[in-house]
């Protein structure tokens, strides 16, 4: 029985060593960043993305509540978790930077996104499927200006005319390249 207890203790000790060493890099003992499966998240409140994962780093871009970001990587610095993010590509190349991980949420039911994507959908002159189609089979990023009865009035990039899109036609997930 003592033999089994020894092996159990040995397994627990090895598990702790593997866990601690897996969280630290081999040279300096600093936290290791972790790549994540790209995830779309919504910004919880006005914030900024920065060049580096630090509150003192230069600001890259201001974000508003409801903006979407794609989380690319997470990194713990001190006692704060930071995320490398890519913004909705309203310009090319898309803006990238770092923000604190608690600045965004996966819950888009409590925070309505003010950006989105359409793929192969119609854009209308009014919130009515019988109204004039401004763009057919549109593929674009968009900014949502307002919502009304299941429709969203949207600003589109590159000189496209603003128009109405059925909310059910808007995707809030970044397109797969």
Order of alpha helices (4+ residues) and beta strands (2+ residues): alpha-beta-beta-beta-beta-beta-beta-beta-beta-beta-beta-beta
